[in-house]
Amino acid sequence: MNLQYTLEQIALQLKNQPRILKNVAKVFEKIMKKLYETHFPNAETQRRGPVPNCPDSDILPVAWLLEYMGVDSERSGYPRIQTELKSVFPCLPERSRFTRRRNLSLASERLRQHLTRYFPLPDVFIVDSFPMPLCDFKRAKTSRSDLKWADGTGLLATYGKCATKSLGTFFGFRGSLITTVEGLPIDFGIAGADTDDREVLRYLCERGNRYPIILEDKGYVSVSLGKELLETAETVLFPTLRSNQRQQYPEGFQKLQVRLRRRIETTIAQLTEQFGVSRIRARTHWGLQTRMNTKFGACLLGAFLNQCLGHPLMKLKDLVLA
């Protein structure tokens, strides 16, 4: 049977039920279990040591559910899950053990990528970036965070500037996001705060996803990058032009571009408020990547449920709080 059809039938179990936390958690658990067993068959039996009482297919939905609920601290949210959802997740480990086992970054990322295939994707996408401060600016020099040192990929916290969020100079990272015109987050990347947004966009376009048209803001203006991505990825870039540039878009297109670009700003605000994507609570690079994969995975799963139920894709908060 088609996997997407199976997942849609599971999601439709919410159609005639009150969307309380327990009912939503049951659907999360069933969908994540089906996805995990499909893409990671017999993964736990192939590891060294005894098979854990609580499978990974229970750890992942709990981690995603916590992010969906807006809880990025296991100390406050995990006891509630243990108490209220004991019938859904009967074998959850104690909190410190759960925190160690939730570091399934590669699994979360792979499942997130598979979820994107269950949405009808348009030809037009939007890209933008957002700041991710590691700590208060005055504490940057004294901070002992491991994120101040580079990992194997060279990623580390640096100083950068953000004029749009009233931050000025900050210390940390910069997240980059690609969404559809409906605001659905398709892909993301994390770089040092001083990294040029255009370099991150080049990296995102080389990851395999197809982006025929991308709308950008003024920070992405680059003739050379436009030519390069057109040749290598068949991607056409439409950055917001500066007022002093000789060539300008037609007035009708300018108004359309501004209207469409507002959608990604709304999505970033939503991800910041509900999922806390701009707050860094991780201590290591692996933990940071795990949390980001979990946050975006939970967002996509919520959008998938809304799609199946016939609701607006990005009306995510009501699904949990209803």
Secondary structure in CASP SS format (residue, H / E / C, confidence):
PFRMAT SS
TARGET T0000
AUTHOR 0000-0000-0000
METHOD secondary structure of the structure
MODEL  1
M C 1.00
N C 1.00
L H 1.00
Q H 1.00
Y H 1.00
T H 1.00
L H 1.00
E H 1.00
Q H 1.00
I H 1.00
A H 1.00
L H 1.00
Q H 1.00
L H 1.00
K C 1.00
N C 1.00
Q C 1.00
P C 1.00
R C 1.00
I C 1.00
L H 1.00
K H 1.00
N H 1.00
V H 1.00
A H 1.00
K H 1.00
V H 1.00
F H 1.00
E H 1.00
K H 1.00
I H 1.00
M H 1.00
K H 1.00
K H 1.00
L H 1.00
Y H 1.00
E H 1.00
T H 1.00
H H 1.00
F C 1.00
P C 1.00
N C 1.00
A C 1.00
E C 1.00
T C 1.00
Q C 1.00
R C 1.00
R C 1.00
G C 1.00
P C 1.00
V C 1.00
P C 1.00
N C 1.00
C C 1.00
P C 1.00
D H 1.00
S H 1.00
D H 1.00
I H 1.00
L H 1.00
P H 1.00
V H 1.00
A H 1.00
W H 1.00
L H 1.00
L H 1.00
E H 1.00
Y H 1.00
M C 1.00
G C 1.00
V C 1.00
D C 1.00
S C 1.00
E H 1.00
R H 1.00
S H 1.00
G H 1.00
Y H 1.00
P H 1.00
R H 1.00
I H 1.00
Q H 1.00
T H 1.00
E H 1.00
L C 1.00
K C 1.00
S C 1.00
V C 1.00
F C 1.00
P C 1.00
C C 1.00
L C 1.00
P C 1.00
E C 1.00
R H 1.00
S H 1.00
R H 1.00
F H 1.00
T H 1.00
R H 1.00
R H 1.00
R C 1.00
N C 1.00
L C 1.00
S H 1.00
L H 1.00
A H 1.00
S H 1.00
E H 1.00
R H 1.00
L H 1.00
R H 1.00
Q H 1.00
H H 1.00
L H 1.00
T H 1.00
R C 1.00
Y C 1.00
F C 1.00
P C 1.00
L C 1.00
P C 1.00
D C 1.00
V E 1.00
F E 1.00
I E 1.00
V E 1.00
D E 1.00
S E 1.00
F E 1.00
P E 1.00
M E 1.00
P E 1.00
L C 1.00
C C 1.00
D C 1.00
F H 1.00
K H 1.00
R H 1.00
A C 1.00
K C 1.00
T C 1.00
S C 1.00
R C 1.00
S C 1.00
D H 1.00
L H 1.00
K H 1.00
W C 1.00
A C 1.00
D C 1.00
G C 1.00
T C 1.00
G C 1.00
L C 1.00
L C 1.00
A C 1.00
T E 1.00
Y E 1.00
G E 1.00
K E 1.00
C E 1.00
A C 1.00
T C 1.00
K C 1.00
S C 1.00
L C 1.00
G E 1.00
T E 1.00
F E 1.00
F E 1.00
G E 1.00
F E 1.00
R E 1.00
G E 1.00
S E 1.00
L E 1.00
I E 1.00
T E 1.00
T E 1.00
V C 1.00
E C 1.00
G C 1.00
L C 1.00
P E 1.00
I E 1.00
D E 1.00
F E 1.00
G E 1.00
I E 1.00
A E 1.00
G E 1.00
A C 1.00
D C 1.00
T C 1.00
D C 1.00
D H 1.00
R H 1.00
E H 1.00
V H 1.00
L H 1.00
R H 1.00
Y H 1.00
L H 1.00
C H 1.00
E C 1.00
R C 1.00
G C 1.00
N C 1.00
R C 1.00
Y C 1.00
P C 1.00
I E 1.00
I E 1.00
L E 1.00
E E 1.00
D C 1.00
K H 1.00
G H 1.00
Y H 1.00
V C 1.00
S C 1.00
V H 1.00
S H 1.00
L H 1.00
G H 1.00
K H 1.00
E H 1.00
L H 1.00
L H 1.00
E H 1.00
T H 1.00
A C 1.00
E C 1.00
T C 1.00
V E 1.00
L E 1.00
F E 1.00
P E 1.00
T C 1.00
L C 1.00
R C 1.00
S C 1.00
N C 1.00
Q C 1.00
R C 1.00
Q C 1.00
Q C 1.00
Y C 1.00
P C 1.00
E H 1.00
G H 1.00
F H 1.00
Q H 1.00
K H 1.00
L H 1.00
Q H 1.00
V H 1.00
R H 1.00
L H 1.00
R H 1.00
R H 1.00
R H 1.00
I H 1.00
E H 1.00
T H 1.00
T H 1.00
I H 1.00
A H 1.00
Q H 1.00
L H 1.00
T H 1.00
E H 1.00
Q H 1.00
F H 1.00
G C 1.00
V C 1.00
S C 1.00
R C 1.00
I C 1.00
R C 1.00
A C 1.00
R C 1.00
T C 1.00
H H 1.00
W H 1.00
G H 1.00
L H 1.00
Q H 1.00
T H 1.00
R H 1.00
M H 1.00
N H 1.00
T H 1.00
K H 1.00
F H 1.00
G H 1.00
A H 1.00
C H 1.00
L H 1.00
L H 1.00
G H 1.00
A H 1.00
F H 1.00
L H 1.00
N H 1.00
Q H 1.00
C H 1.00
L H 1.00
G C 1.00
H C 1.00
P C 1.00
L C 1.00
M C 1.00
K C 1.00
L C 1.00
K H 1.00
D H 1.00
L H 1.00
V H 1.00
L H 1.00
A C 1.00
END
